[in-house]
C-alpha cells in the first residue's frame, strides 16, 4: 500500500501553511485558499531561491520518504 508524503510550506501570498505533496517539490503550485502561484520548495529553501531540478531535489524527496519510513518502523 502506498502512502503519500507531504511537507509544509507557507504560501508567499497569503501566509497560510499548506500541506504539499513531496511529488510537487520544485514544481509550480497554487494555494488552495488565495490561488497565489508559487514554486513548492523545501523548508531550508524559504528565501525563494531557484530549486535545482536535478539530483538535489531527488535526494531531498528521498530523505523525506526515508524519514516517514523510519517513523513507521519506530512507532
N, C-alpha and C positions, 0 to 999 in steps of 0.2 A: 504494500500500500504506500502511495506517495503522499507526502505532506508538503505543502507549500511553506516556504520560509520567507519571513518578512523582516524588514528593518524599518526604523522610524526616522523620518525626516520632516523638518519643519517646512511648510510652504513659504517660499520667499515673498509671496504677495500678501497673504492674509495671516501668516504666522501659526496656522493650525498644525498640530503634529499629525502626520499621516503615516499609516502603515503601507509600505510599498513592497511589492514582491521583489525578492532578490533578482529574479529574471529581468527586471526592468532597470538594474544598475547601468548607468551610462546612457540610458535612453530618455527621450523627451516624454514627459508625462503631464497630465493636467490635474490640478487639485479638484477633488470632487465637491468642494464647498464653494470656491470662488471662480473656478475654471481657469485659474492662472497656470500658465505653462512653464515648465522648468525641467532641467535635466536631473534625474534621480542620481544622487551621489551618496556615498557612504559618509558617516558622521565625521571622519577625520578629514573630509574634504569640504567643509561647510563654507569656505570662502568663495565658492563658485569657480574654482579653478577648473580648467578643462579636464575631463576624465579620460584617462588613457583607455582606448578601446581594445587594447591588446592584452598581454599576459597578466598585468597587474590587476585588471578588472576580473579576470577569471580566477586569479589567485584569491582575491578578496571574497568572491562569491563562494569559493571552496572553503575558505576559513569560516564563513558564516554557517555554511551547511555542516561543517565538522563540529562547530560549537553546539549546534542543535543536536547532533547525533550523540555527543558526549553527555549532554544534559539528560537525554533519554536513557542512556546506559547507567548513569549515576542516580537516576530518580526512579 
